[in-house]
Amino acid sequence: MCTQELRKRAHDLDVTVWVGKAGIESVVDELADQLKDRELVKVKFLRAARGGTTTEELAEELAERVGADLFETRGHTAVMHR
């Protein structure tokens, strides 16, 4: 699937994983399960999760933990791709 088509599909996705004050550790299993069923998953990083780090840093770490690719970040939302 081409990048442009993936970007369009990602735009239409609803957020299904929220990262809060418990951090990325609390969502690793849930995200991994969702990526088994879907090609793209949208993740929202709440203010409490970000602390002193950026959304990009957290998203990259989370993607690495679940063996996914970080497709894009926009604002405080990231899209993971399997």
C-alpha positions in Angstrom: 0.0 0.0 0.0 1.4 3.4 -0.9 2.2 6.1 1.7 -0.5 8.4 0.4 -3.2 5.8 0.7 -1.9 4.9 4.3 -2.0 8.6 5.2 -5.6 8.9 4.1 -6.6 5.8 6.0 -4.7 7.1 9.1 -6.5 10.4 8.9 -9.9 8.7 9.1 -9.0 6.5 12.0 -10.3 7.0 15.5 -7.9 6.9 18.5 -8.1 3.5 20.1 -5.1 3.7 22.5 -4.6 6.5 25.1 -1.4 6.9 26.9 -1.9 8.6 30.3 0.0 9.1 33.5 0.8 5.3 33.8 3.0 5.8 30.7 3.6 3.6 27.7 4.2 0.5 29.8 0.5 0.2 30.6 -0.5 0.1 26.9 2.2 -2.1 25.3 0.1 -5.3 25.4 -3.1 -3.5 24.2 -1.3 -1.9 21.3 0.3 -5.1 20.3 -3.0 -6.9 20.3 -4.6 -4.2 18.2 -1.8 -4.3 15.7 -2.4 -8.0 15.2 -5.9 -7.2 14.0 -5.3 -3.9 12.2 -2.6 -2.5 9.9 -2.8 1.0 11.5 -3.6 2.1 15.1 -3.9 5.6 16.3 -2.4 6.5 19.7 -3.1 9.7 21.7 -0.5 10.8 24.3 -2.2 12.8 27.1 -0.4 15.6 28.8 0.2 13.5 31.9 2.1 10.9 29.9 4.4 13.4 28.2 6.1 14.9 31.2 9.4 16.3 30.0 9.5 14.2 26.8 8.0 14.9 23.4 5.2 12.9 21.7 7.7 11.8 19.0 10.1 10.4 21.6 7.3 8.5 23.4 5.8 7.3 20.1 9.2 6.0 18.9 9.8 4.1 22.1 6.3 2.6 22.1 6.7 1.5 18.5 9.9 -0.1 19.3 8.4 -2.0 22.2 5.6 -3.5 20.1 7.7 -4.1 17.0 5.8 -1.6 14.9 6.8 1.2 12.6 5.9 4.8 13.7 4.0 5.9 10.6 3.5 9.5 11.6 2.9 11.9 14.5 0.7 15.0 14.4 0.3 17.1 17.5 0.0 14.6 20.4 -1.2 11.7 18.3 0.8 9.0 16.6 -0.1 6.4 14.1 1.6 3.0 14.4 1.9 0.6 11.4 2.6 -3.1 11.4 
